């Protein structure tokens, strides 16, 4: 359609990895918080100059990994920081609010409301609104990519959780059968009958 971008643009998220030197230096700031096998796919830093950006303080940075979303919120001109992470199975919603110059990402995660608020004891600056977490002044292309990546991960988790427990397990057939019996999914007679079939 004229004047409209194709929203179905295909991105191979599994092979997407950070290679930009500036973004790699940002990753170094949270390297001690990453698992040894964790891969960072996207890094997006809040703008200092665009509306909603961090004009005075240090800007927030979003790290999108294969396991979770990590938000680094530096305060006191970078002397302190708050780093929060949200695994994809805990995120219940994500939306993108597009502006003229930049975009805002809005996350919904149960229980996050108290985490991202002002705290006298911590001195941390708040980000977010009510039970949602929002980060303004994210470059449009990065915000769009983050939205697609998080939705991709949420869809994978939704599909996995809708599969029967037996098909999700990596256990051998006998162990799966025992688990089904313990969980009450099959009777003792069914268990014995299926066990005989497996042993033949």
C-alpha positions in Angstrom: 0.0 0.0 0.0 1.3 3.5 -0.9 2.9 5.4 1.9 2.7 2.6 4.4 5.6 0.4 5.5 5.3 -3.4 5.6 4.9 -4.3 9.3 5.5 -8.0 8.5 9.2 -7.3 7.7 11.1 -10.5 8.5 14.0 -10.3 11.0 16.1 -13.3 11.9 16.2 -12.5 15.7 18.2 -15.6 16.5 21.2 -14.5 14.4 20.9 -10.8 15.4 23.8 -9.8 17.5 25.4 -6.5 18.6 28.5 -5.5 16.6 28.6 -1.7 16.9 31.6 -0.6 19.1 29.6 2.0 21.0 26.9 -0.5 21.8 29.6 -3.1 22.8 31.0 -0.5 25.3 27.5 -0.1 26.8 27.3 -3.9 27.2 30.6 -3.8 29.2 28.7 -1.7 31.8 26.4 -4.6 32.6 28.7 -7.5 31.7 28.9 -8.7 35.3 25.1 -9.1 35.3 24.9 -11.3 32.2 24.9 -15.1 32.3 28.0 -16.6 30.6 25.8 -18.0 27.7 23.6 -14.9 27.4 23.6 -13.1 24.0 22.7 -9.4 23.7 20.8 -8.8 20.5 19.8 -5.1 20.7 21.1 -2.1 22.6 19.1 1.1 22.6 20.2 4.3 24.5 17.8 7.0 25.4 18.5 10.3 23.6 19.8 13.4 25.4 18.3 15.9 23.0 15.0 14.5 21.8 11.7 15.2 23.7 11.5 13.0 26.8 15.2 12.4 26.8 17.7 12.7 29.6 19.0 16.3 29.1 20.8 16.7 32.4 21.4 13.2 33.8 22.7 10.0 32.2 20.4 8.4 29.7 18.7 5.0 30.3 19.8 2.1 28.2 17.8 -0.9 27.1 19.5 -4.3 26.5 17.6 -7.0 24.7 19.1 -10.4 25.3 18.0 -13.9 24.4 16.7 -14.4 28.0 15.4 -11.0 29.2 15.1 -7.3 28.9 17.5 -5.3 31.0 17.1 -1.6 31.7 20.0 0.4 33.1 19.0 3.6 34.8 22.0 5.7 35.8 21.5 8.4 38.4 23.5 11.2 40.0 25.3 11.9 36.7 26.3 8.3 36.5 27.6 7.9 40.0 24.8 5.4 40.8 22.7 3.1 38.8 19.6 1.0 39.0 19.6 -2.1 36.8 16.3 -4.0 36.4 15.7 -7.0 34.3 12.5 -8.6 33.1 12.3 -12.1 31.7 10.1 -12.5 28.7 7.7 -14.8 30.5 6.9 -12.0 33.1 6.2 -9.3 30.5 2.5 -9.2 29.9 2.5 -6.3 27.4 4.6 -4.0 25.3 3.6 -1.2 23.1 5.3 1.5 21.1 4.2 5.1 21.1 5.7 6.8 18.1 6.6 10.5 18.2 7.9 12.8 15.4 11.5 12.5 16.4 11.7 9.4 18.6 9.6 6.7 20.2 8.5 5.6 23.7 8.4 1.9 24.7 5.8 1.0 27.4 6.2 -2.3 29.3 3.6 -3.9 31.4 5.0 -6.3 34.0 3.0 -7.3 37.1 4.5 -5.9 40.3 6.8 -3.5 38.6 5.0 -0.4 39.8 6.9 -0.2 43.1 10.2 -1.0 41.6 10.4 2.0 39.2 9.4 4.8 41.6 11.3 7.4 43.5 12.9 6.1 46.7 14.4 8.3 49.4 16.7 5.5 50.6 18.0 4.7 47.1 18.1 8.2 45.5 17.0 6.5 42.3 15.1 8.5 39.7 11.8 7.0 38.7 11.0 5.8 35.2 7.6 4.5 34.2 4.0 5.4 34.9 1.8 3.6 37.4 2.1 -0.1 36.8 3.8 0.4 33.4 7.4 1.1 32.7 8.1 3.6 29.9 11.3 4.8 28.4 11.0 7.9 26.2 13.3 9.2 23.5 14.4 5.8 22.1 15.5 6.0 18.4 12.5 5.0 16.2 14.3 2.1 14.4 15.6 0.6 17.7 12.2 0.9 19.4 10.5 -0.8 16.5 13.1 -3.6 16.6 12.8 -4.1 20.4 9.0 -4.2 20.0 9.2 -7.0 17.4 11.8 -8.9 19.3 9.9 -8.9 22.6 6.7 -9.9 20.9 8.6 -12.7 19.1 9.9 -14.0 22.5 6.5 -13.7 24.1 4.9 -15.7 21.3 7.5 -18.5 21.7 6.8 -18.7 25.4 3.0 -18.7 24.8 3.4 -21.6 22.3 5.6 -23.5 24.7 3.2 -23.1 27.6 0.3 -24.2 25.5 2.0 -27.5 24.7 1.2 -30.5 26.9 3.8 -31.1 29.6 4.8 -34.4 28.1 5.8 -32.8 24.8 7.8 -30.1 26.5 10.0 -32.5 28.5 13.4 -33.7 27.4 13.1 -36.8 29.6 13.0 -40.3 28.3 9.6 -41.9 27.7 9.6 -43.9 30.9 10.4 -40.9 33.1 7.7 -38.9 31.3 5.3 -41.7 32.0 6.2 -41.8 35.7 5.7 -38.0 35.9 2.2 -38.3 34.3 1.3 -41.0 36.8 2.5 -38.9 39.8 0.6 -35.9 38.5 -2.6 -38.0 38.2 -2.9 -37.6 34.5 -3.1 -41.4 34.1 -4.3 -44.2 36.3 -2.1 -47.0 37.7 -3.6 -49.5 35.2 -2.8 -47.1 32.3 0.7 -46.6 33.7 1.4 -50.3 33.9 -0.1 -50.9 30.4 2.0 -48.1 28.8 5.1 -49.2 30.7 4.8 -52.7 29.2 4.5 -51.3 25.7 7.6 -49.2 26.3 9.6 -52.3 27.5 8.7 -54.4 24.5 
